[in-house]
Amino acid sequence: MTGLEWVIALLVLLGAIFVLIGSVALVKLPDFYTRLHGPTKATTLGLGSLVLASLLFFNFVLDELSLQQLLIALFLFITAPVTAYMLVKAGLHRNVDAVSATKNKHLMQLSEKQRPK
């Protein structure tokens, strides 16, 4: 195996681990707000790693110019934070409660006071 193939294999392995961690976090974390961190942080990083491995493989190992992966990565890194932000805003609007051990709950109550009734 060449050095590039080792890098690609490492990126695929890292991506798979981060996607698994993000998926487990989505299932295991206690409330709506903390469950958003799994998909938006770890899973996005894992999918970005997988897309980068795909880009390296197709461009350098198979000698094909494949720029679709760049568009996929760009779309992924732009839409994931926007989606998480919109979900948090919807949760705050619907008064979804956070788990009792959440720190900085006063920030959630502050947003409730600012909201028109």
C-alpha positions in Angstrom: 0.0 0.0 0.0 1.2 3.5 -0.8 1.2 6.4 1.6 -1.9 7.9 -0.1 -3.9 4.7 0.4 -3.0 4.7 4.1 -4.2 8.3 4.4 -7.5 7.4 2.6 -7.9 4.3 4.8 -7.3 6.5 7.9 -9.8 9.1 6.8 -12.5 6.4 6.1 -11.9 4.9 9.5 -11.9 8.2 11.3 -15.1 9.2 9.4 -16.8 5.9 10.4 -15.9 6.4 14.0 -17.2 10.0 14.1 -20.5 9.0 12.4 -20.9 6.2 14.9 -20.2 8.5 17.8 -22.7 11.1 16.4 -25.4 8.4 15.9 -24.9 7.0 19.5 -25.1 10.6 20.9 -28.3 11.1 19.0 -29.9 8.1 20.7 -28.3 8.3 24.2 -28.3 12.0 25.1 -31.1 13.0 27.5 -33.0 15.9 25.9 -33.7 17.7 22.6 -31.0 20.4 22.9 -28.2 18.0 23.7 -29.2 15.6 21.0 -28.5 18.2 18.4 -24.8 18.1 19.2 -24.3 14.6 17.9 -25.5 15.1 14.3 -24.2 18.6 14.0 -20.7 18.1 15.4 -19.5 14.6 15.2 -21.5 13.3 12.3 -20.7 16.4 10.2 -17.0 15.9 10.9 -17.3 12.2 10.1 -19.1 12.7 6.8 -16.6 15.4 5.9 -13.8 12.9 6.5 -15.6 10.3 4.3 -16.1 12.8 1.5 -12.5 13.9 1.7 -11.4 10.3 1.5 -13.6 9.8 -1.6 -12.2 13.0 -3.2 -8.6 11.8 -2.6 -9.4 8.3 -3.9 -11.1 9.3 -7.1 -8.7 12.2 -8.0 -5.4 10.6 -7.2 -5.8 6.8 -7.2 -8.2 6.4 -10.1 -6.9 9.6 -11.9 -10.4 11.0 -12.5 -11.3 14.6 -11.9 -14.2 14.4 -9.5 -15.2 17.7 -8.1 -18.7 16.6 -7.0 -17.3 15.7 -3.6 -16.3 19.3 -3.0 -19.9 20.4 -3.7 -21.2 17.7 -1.3 -18.8 18.8 1.4 -19.6 22.5 0.9 -23.4 21.7 1.1 -22.9 19.6 4.2 -20.8 22.1 6.1 -23.2 25.0 5.2 -26.5 23.2 5.9 -25.7 21.3 9.1 -25.2 24.4 11.4 -28.2 26.2 9.8 -30.4 23.2 10.4 -29.3 22.9 14.0 -29.9 26.6 14.6 -33.4 26.3 13.1 -34.2 23.3 15.2 -33.1 25.0 18.4 -35.2 28.1 17.5 -38.2 25.8 16.9 -37.6 24.1 20.3 -37.4 27.4 22.1 -40.5 28.6 20.4 -42.4 25.5 21.4 -41.0 25.7 25.0 -39.3 22.4 24.9 -37.7 21.8 28.3 -34.1 21.1 28.8 -32.9 18.4 31.2 -32.6 19.6 34.8 -28.8 19.4 34.9 -28.4 21.8 32.0 -26.1 24.8 32.8 -27.0 28.3 31.7 -30.8 27.7 31.8 -31.2 31.4 32.5 -30.4 32.0 28.8 -33.4 30.0 27.8 -35.6 31.9 30.2 -34.2 35.1 29.0 -35.3 34.3 25.5 -38.8 33.4 26.8 -39.1 36.9 28.3 -38.0 38.6 25.1 -40.6 36.6 23.1 -43.9 38.4 22.6 -46.9 36.6 24.1 
